[in-house]
């Protein structure tokens, strides 16, 4: 079982209250320059049997978020290393408030909430539109 560092202190809080704390934690990371400044959306969802917190990068990002990568002779879009690093940092914030007891082999999942981090920024959308004509093309046709 994995228990986050903030789990015990927030044990009796609702998912909505935890999302408020996640927002404050992200704001503190940006204020201390541990994360670049950009707009983040933190939303909660409730459903039968559980809840979730979704964190999305939504504003124009101060860095490229996608790049073209050659994979098996074809061009594919991938998140840049800095974007993946920021997503991992945001996931760590979510995980610090969570408790997970998961055994996928026996199909057992017991979590406080499901967490998800995504990049829905305007810059990612624009970059994907710019690079989309290259995706799926042969590496030789791109180089030529």
C-alpha positions, 0 to 999 in steps of 0.5 A: 500500500502506498500512502502519501505524506499528506494523507494522515493530516487530511484523512477526514477531508472530502475530495473537494477539500483536498483539491483546494489543498492541491491548488494551494500546493501547486501555487506554492511550487510556482511561487518558489520557482519549483514550477514555471508559472502557467494556469492550472485547472484542478477539478473534482468528480464524484461518481458511484463508488469513488471520486477523482481529481484532475489537474490540467495545464491550460494556459500558454506554456513558457516552453514547447510541450510536444516534439517530433520523434522518429519511432520505428522509421515513422514520425510521432508526436511526444511530450517534451522532457520538460513537459513530462517532468512537470506532469510527474511533479504535478502527479507527485502533488496529487499522490502526496494526498492519496492512499493507494492499495492496488493489485492489478493481477487480482483486479483489486483497486482501493484508492482514496481518489483517482488522480489524473494530470494532463496538458490541455494548454493552448500551446500544445494544441497549436504545436500539435496542429503545426506538427500534425502533417509530419506524423505518420510519415516515413522518416526518409520522406521527412529528411529528404 
